[in-house]
Amino acid sequence: MATTPSSSTLHPLHQTFLSLNYPPLHHNTQFRPPHLCLTSRHSSHPIRAASTVTLQPERRSTAEEGQSSGVDLELLACPVCYEPLIRKGPPGLNLRAIYRSGFKCRKCDKSYSSKDIYLDLTVTAGLKEYVEVKPAGTELFRSPIVSFLYERGWRQNFNRRGFPGPDEEFKMAQDYFKSAEGGVLVDVSCGSGLFSRKFAKSGTYSGVVALDFSENMLRQSYEFFKRDPTLLDTNLALVRADVARLPFPSGSVDAVHAGAALHCWPSPSNAIAEITRILRSGAIFVGTTFLRYTPSTSWIPRQLREEYVEVKPAGTELFRSPIVSFLYERGWRQNFNRRGFPGPDEEFKMAQDYFKSAEGGVLVDVSCGSGLFSRKFAKSGTYSGVVALDFSENMLRQSYEFFKRDPTLLDTNLALVRADVARLPFPSGSVDAVHAGAALHCWPSPSNAIAEITRILRSGAIFVGTTFLRYTPSTSWIPRQLRERARQSYNYLTEEEIADLCTSCGLTNYTSNVQQSFIMFSAQKP
């Protein structure tokens, strides 16, 4: 169990906010980051990218610690806590062995098993009714038609944009991967397994994991694998997972390949940070993608391609606006009472009742907005430290403006941090309480966010959130249909989905309070 940080852990505010999205690598560090290689027709030289996390003195991975103690730990890990899974069944990384095996996380007490012909290691594995809105670039490749056509004409058109073709791309990748010979390679966003088959048949690696989020792409992969019976007995596994939450222990993988994939990822920054996490020291990441434009691209194509620049979902981008950030506590938030929100003072009291066991500990107010509740938590004197955290730079600036109105807050253990809720800058098991006020429906991926919140909570810690429900049992047909359409921009969930999601992430003792479309829910980490 993690100890509660002392009151000196958080320092008074001396600047508007601290951004931990891309912390620098200390200039005196003796550890080298993994090699990141991006291949394109304009450059075939590896580039060294700065690590997305500040490196501390290097520690052995969980797998290495297990090997040194004589324990045979599984390569595959829980997508919530990243601890190696316990396996029951025949050993081996091949398709037949994994299909006949069951996997369980001893920490989260969650089980995983093969669905159809692949092992589902997503956070939402096992949830039948839960549906999360994904960006178009993700959903397109989950289509049965696109998955079927990918190697039957779709992929062949890439040569029009400069791709040299699968055989040449494979040779180029193999050149980069020379130092990974004999190790484990993960082919993320593997699609129909085009490169996974080549890596497995090369005999270069001790194991190849073909990984994708698309169920239909994985089914197509299996259909291609069956055409070559030797692949069924090769150390080749089919795994469904999210590239932003990879099911491997930290520092456990020797090579990662991502072919024509990066442009489809909802958050390339989170994905590459996650890839960096699972790579061992000295391991290699190789990726190919379409460039938005090159120095030789003329003006008109540049403008057309700018239209396709990845942006965050509307629910995220809206609250990064300076106008909305300014208005949030000046009229915007007050309208929530029309949907059943009891008001900030009453919501604060309700949250404090849930947080009684966290007194004296550190509370993180994720998606804090303009700091409405962060100020209340800090002024209550209940906690040794409060972290007001949001992705919106303008919301954090508004928070600071409100903090300045009460000078005592500037000397309180209250910190302003910019970070992504799906990639929180705290060690595992280090936080006593997490609050998320009117936030969950704005998160790009509630499942990844709640999994990440679960990771940072210590044993016995509490997560409390409020949000707008998509509908309740008493909601009539027309409002239900309108709110279903609104899900294109916001992840409005039902109470059952929220409860299932908390349980799926390993949280227990779920309780809720519902008033019209308002819900306050609480769950605890065992």
MOQUIHU-V75368 format. One record per helix or strand of 2 or more residues. SS is the DSSP state (2 for helix, 1 for strand). FROM is the first residue (numbers start at 1). TO is the last residue. If there is no record, write none. Layout:
# MOQUIHU-V75368
ss-><SS:SS>
from-><FROM:FROM>
to-><TO:TO>
This chain:
# MOQUIHU-V75368
ss-><1:1:2:1:1:2:1:1:1:2:2:2:1:2:1:2:2:1:1:2:2:1:2:2:2:2:1:2:1:2:2:1:1:2:2:1:2:2:1:1>
from-><18:35:62:76:86:95:102:110:118:136:144:166:184:194:207:215:229:236:253:262:268:279:299:314:322:344:362:372:385:393:407:414:431:440:446:457:477:495:507:518>
to-><19:39:68:77:88:99:105:115:120:142:161:180:188:202:212:226:232:240:258:264:278:288:306:320:339:358:366:380:390:404:410:418:436:442:456:469:486:504:515:525>
